[in-house]
């Protein structure tokens, strides 16, 4: 949706900080709505109206809205929220969504078409090997990068996951800064 901006993208468009955009939204100067996950989205036309009213120059070039898409799959909502929030606040302005079970993850892979999947394979309805193999052998999903997270796997199981298509395997808990670094590397941004 080219006409909808994240707070980060809007801040780059106005050449101000993300916090300034949030302050303007909270003060009612810019119209915005919240996604189901609680993240603000701003229509480009609303932002440009505000910019014109305030005498802020509107850039002639288009804002690059081709963002990398990430799907986080975990049944622990605290972990999901911390990963999603950390990635959404990252400098690369990822588009991040989550799924809490295997069925929802399958739907999201087909519809959202993520560039990268962060997958907890120790969920009741997920067979990690099958998920990795299915994604890596699918015509439309074969280039999707996969990061596997698990609190219970040993080196042998991680090796099996890699054989079935996982790009990287980590034990939980993984520090968020390390996860963000690996995500950027896998997506070719670092």
N, C-alpha and C positions, 0 to 999 in steps of 0.2 A: 504494500500500500504506500505508494510514493507520496501521497498527500498527508500522511500521518507520520509524525516525528516523535522520537523518544526525547526525554529531557536532555540527554547528552547531545543528540543531533541538533536539537533546537539551540543549545548553548553554543555549538560551533557555528551555527547559522547566524546567530546574533553577535558572536565574538564576545561572549560573557561566560561566567562560570555556570556549572549546572545548578549550584545553590542559588544563584541569582534567578534563574528560570523558575526554580521551585518557589522562591519567595514571591515572584510576580504571579504565579499561578495561585498560591495560597491567599494572596492579597486580592485576587479577583481581576487582575489586569489582563490576564491571558486565560481564555477558555481552555479547559483540559478535561479529560475523562480518565478514569482508572480502569485498567484491565482486570480480569478476574483475579489475577495474581497481585493486584494492588499497585501496579506500576502506571505512572502517568503517561498519557499520550496526548499530543497536541496536533490539531489540524494545521497544516502548513498555511492555509489561508487565514486562519485566526492569528497565527503568529505574525504573518506579514501585515495584517491590519494593525496589530499592536505596534509593530516596528514603524510603520508609516505614521501612526498617531504620535509616536514618541520621537520622530525624527531620526530613528536608527536606520542607517543605510541597509537596504535589502540587496544581498549579493546577486549579481547577474548569473553566476554559474549555479548549476543545480547542486543540491546537496546529494552526496553519494549515499543512497539508501540501500545499496546492495550489501547487506550485513550478513555475516556468517551466522548460520542457524545451529543452535545446540539444543539437544533433547536430554534432559536429566531424568533417569528412571531409577526410583528408589521408593520403598514403601515407608521409609522414615521421613515424615514431613519436615522435621527439624533440620535434618541433613539436606533435604531437597531445597528448603528455603534458604539455608546459608549458602549453598552452592549457586543457586539461581541469583541471589542478590549479589554475591561476590562477582559473578561473571557479568551481570548487567551493569555493574559499576566499573567494569574494566575499561581501560583506554580504547579497546577495539570495538566497543559498542555492539556486542553480540545480541542477537535476538534469541532469547532463551525461554523454553517452555519445559514443563515437567509432566511426568506420568507416574502414577503410583502403583500400577500393576502391569502385567504382561499384555493383557488385552488392550488396555489404553495405549501402551507403548507401541504395539503393532499398528494401531490406527494412526498414531501420531507420525510414525516413520513413513507411512504411506501418504499422508496428507501434508504434513509439515516439511517433509524431505530435508531432515537435518544434515548439516555438513559433518557434525560430530555427535556421537552418542556417548553419554556418561552413564554406565550401566552397573547397578548393584546386582550381582548374579545370585545372591543368596536370598531371593524372594520366593515365597511359596509357589507361585505359578510361572516362574521363569526357569527355563533350562538354558543356562548361559551359553553352553557350547552351541546349541541349536540356534539361538538368537544370533550369535556372531556369524555362524556359517550361513544362515539364511540371508543376512544383510550383505555379507561379502560375496555371495553367489547371485544375488538379485541384479538384474540388468540396470535398474535405476538407482540401486543403493550400494553397488560394489565399491564406490569411491568414498563412502561414508567412513570416517575415522571412528574407532571405538576405543574408549577408555573403560576398562573393567575395574570396579572397586569391590572389595570384599573383606570382611573382618575375619573370615575363616579359612581362606585358601592358603595352601603352602606352595612352594616353588614348583613342585611337580604339576599341581593343578593349574597354576599360572602358565606353565609351559604348554599345557593342553589347550588353554584358552587362546594362546597366541597361535597355535597350530590351526585353530578353528576361525581365526580372523581378527582377534583382538589386537590392536596396535600397541597398547600399553596396559599393563596390569599393576594395580597398586593395592596395598593393604590399607584398610581403614584403621584409625582415622588418618587421613592424608591432609597435611596442612594446606589451607586454601591457596596460599601464595605459590606453593609448588604445583598444585593442580592448575592454577591459572597459567603458569609458565609452560606446563606441558600442553595445555589446550592451544596456546598461541603457537607453539612449535609445530604441533600436528597440523594446524590450519595454515602453516606457512607464513605466519605473521611475524615470526622472530627467527 
